[in-house]
Amino acid sequence: MQTLKKNGFIFFKINKDTKLLINKINKLIGNYKKENQINFEKIESDKLSRHTLLLQNKINRIVSPKKFFETNKKNFKEFFKEEKFSIQSYFYLRITQPHKNNPKYKPIDFHRETFQGPTFYKYIMNIWIPIKNCEKNNSIRFIKNSHLFKKFIDFNFKIRKTNVRKGSVENKIGLLYKDRKILFRNKVQISRLFKKDNFILFYGDLIHGGAKNITNRSRISIDLRFMIKKNMKFNPIQGVTKKKYFKIIKL
Ligand SMILES: [Fe+2]
């Protein structure tokens, strides 16, 4: 807990049951690629977005976030000394092509999760799970100690539209139609979040963003957000799915 509070993130070793979930997802993706004869490295990005959404739905049918929490009881129940959690009801699937094959793609810019939700989102935490071809020099970027940064003191921001349309396929796979560009007031230290065979838990307030995929293979990961149940003030309806954002679980 101290490590999480101090750094804003913590790595958890992927256990045997979680490894099985990951293998299941990999198998599903492998079969899907074969059936549809898709090459994730070469396919055009709008087609990839459509396939990502279909695959995202398929994955959520076989591996629910609830199942993931149950297979990691220790890392949540004992770690937080809580048994009720509000968890995002589905996983987002991220498939990032090699940058050289899709140079127009812009990784998700530095942000906090609070930028996209009500104020109690300050309690939100992220889970990031590697699925395939994830490595350190290719992984999530973050600003060191930024979970402690204060708005207007350490940074300002300006709101801008992205080229993602609200309600579009891209929007449904977790890309934003509006974001906030952070302007840091002091020099910051950018680092990367990754540890082999581990999943990452990090505060939504830790300023983070996607990274260009500099390898030759498409990088695949899943992620979700959650918080301790008692911190949830209400359960927001998700714009895209029209469903409640959080599912409440007891471990
Ligand atoms: Fe994020």
Boltz pocket constraint, residues with backbone or C-beta under 6 A from the ligand:
constraints:
  - pocket:
      binder: B
      contacts: [[A, 111], [A, 112], [A, 113], [A, 126], [A, 208]]
      max_distance: 6.0
